[in-house]
Amino acid sequence: MSVTLRDVAVGESGRVAGFTPGAKAYRKRLLSMGLTRGVSVEVTRCAPMGDPIEVRVRGYSLSLRKEEAASLIVEPGA
């Protein structure tokens, strides 16, 4: 079962499975930040109002807006 990164709770992790069909605006930017297919991500923090979220990927922390996170499909628990 795949969900978007936006739906992953704080403290949970997953593996990037791809991008949503309408994610062309963010795809190139997210790829340049290291969010490629198969990489492991962990949601570490979330701002009080829910935007942005902080994820741990490839040994560094990265903050993403909710709409950017919604364009990433992840397999939870990986």
Rosetta blueprint (number, residue, H / E / L):
1 M L
2 S L
3 V E
4 T E
5 L H
6 R H
7 D H
8 V L
9 A L
10 V L
11 G L
12 E L
13 S E
14 G E
15 R E
16 V E
17 A E
18 G E
19 F E
20 T L
21 P L
22 G L
23 A L
24 K H
25 A H
26 Y H
27 R H
28 K H
29 R H
30 L H
31 L H
32 S H
33 M L
34 G L
35 L L
36 T L
37 R L
38 G L
39 V L
40 S E
41 V E
42 E E
43 V E
44 T E
45 R E
46 C E
47 A L
48 P L
49 M L
50 G L
51 D L
52 P L
53 I E
54 E E
55 V E
56 R E
57 V E
58 R L
59 G L
60 Y E
61 S E
62 L E
63 S E
64 L E
65 R L
66 K H
67 E H
68 E H
69 A H
70 A L
71 S L
72 L E
73 I E
74 V E
75 E E
76 P E
77 G L
78 A L
